[in-house]
Structures are given as C-alpha cells and as structure tokens.
Amino acid sequence: MSAATLPPVVNLLLDGLPHKELKQVLPHCESVKLEFGSILCEADQPFQHLYFPLSSFISLVAIVRQHRPLELGLIGNEGMLGATMALGIGTAPSRAVVQGSGSALRIRATQLRQALRECPTLQRTLQRYLYVMLTQLSQNAACGHFHELEPRLAKWLLMTHDRAHADCFYLTHEFLADMLGVRRSGVTIAAGALQLRHLIHYSRGQITILDRAGLEDAACECYAALSEGYAHLLVAPSRSTT
C-alpha cells in the first residue's frame, strides 16, 4: 500500500511513534473493515495478522468447555491485537472477536517482527501497552467477583462507548450476557434499570447512551481505575520529526 493511499492514523499506539518509525510500519499495513462477530484469532494458535483498530473494537474472550464465553478485555483504537509479539510470543493467548464493526490497520506477523527489530519506540510502546492490558485483565477479574451486575454493565457500556466513537451501537442481550458471564435475564433486568434512569435507551439490540455523566456515576469504581491507567501509561508523546 502506497503512502498516498494510507488512511488517517487514529490508532493511539501508532500515533505516538516518531515519524521515522511510523514510515517504516505503515507501508506494511493494509486498511480493512472488521465485521461484528468475526473471529480474528483463537487461543494457542499462531498469529497470522495483527490489528491496530481505528473505528472498530475487539473483545478478548476466554472459552471454557461447557460454559458460555467470558470477556476478558476490550481493544479499541487505544491498543492493538497481538501486542504479545513484543515479547517474542507469536501465539494468541485468547480468542479475539470483533465486538464493534469498523476500520482497522492489519499487518502480517512476519512484517511486525521485522518492524519490532527496527523500531525501538514501537517495541517499548507495545510493552507498555501489555502492562495496561494486564491491569485491565486483573481489574475485570476482581470486578466480576466483587461487584453487582448493574454497575458492571454500566462500566462495560462506558468502555464500549469509549471505543465505539458514537453514542449508539449494536449489542444484543445474548452478546452482553456472554461478555459479562451472566444469564440473559440478568442483563435484561440490569439494562432495564439503567433505561428507567434515562441513562441509556435500548431497543432491539441498539443501545444509545443518553447520559454519559450519569452512567459514570452508576458504574463501579473499576471504570475510573482503568481510565486512569490508560491515561497514565498510554498518553502519546509529542512525535519527533526525525
């Protein structure tokens, strides 16, 4: 892909790279459209491609036999699917499913390995991002154990809202139940409570955020903790012109 046809970079990891490194990475990327529900990788399978989401976002999902899937974390334009490549690990730790349709930049695993050898800032950036993902995984594990469903749902909707770049997005009760590891009836009750408080509107899978500030008040403390972690570690520095 020529430099003239590259889409605008809005992925925060790429956007923080020096121009020299960005020019080394972007020509190896291709712009793709990710569709809702598509499986991008399976646990313990080698990565073929890595993804830098732009307007799309991706769920990391744990699969346990005879149980429903459980979401471990979310990746939007603040991050990357396949950051473990920075540790020299080329296999996926979990299934990755497209949760929000949209655009992304895709790069082959072999090309990312080469870029990591040649781009020290990219290597450091992905290592820092892995720490943020580890924080998200541990925070979500504690949240699922200690917090009630309604504030957990509010937190999860806020995280989705951050990555959807829109006030309205599509999520069925069944998908929400899978992501939160609960029964569908529980999601129906929790979403209904948020709707009665005029924080969201939910109809036939379409969720609209009506009151962002109110939803933040309804969410558990985990949302603020995760947001602070991202802000502290992943604020893009001013890009060098070299």
Buried (B, 14 or more C-beta within 10 A) or exposed (E): EEEEEBBEBBBBBBBBBBEBBBEBBBBBBBEBEBEBEBEBBBBEEEBBBBBBBBBBBBBBBBEEEEEBBBBBBBBBBBBBBBBBBBEEEBEBBBBBBBBBBBBBBBBBBEBBBEBBEEBEBBBEBBEBBBEBBEBBBEBBEEBBEEBEBBBBBBBBBBBBBBBBBEEEBBBBBEBBBBBBBBEBEBBBBBBEBBBEBEBBBBEEEEBEBBBEEBBBEBBBEBBEBBBEBBEEEBEEEEBEEE
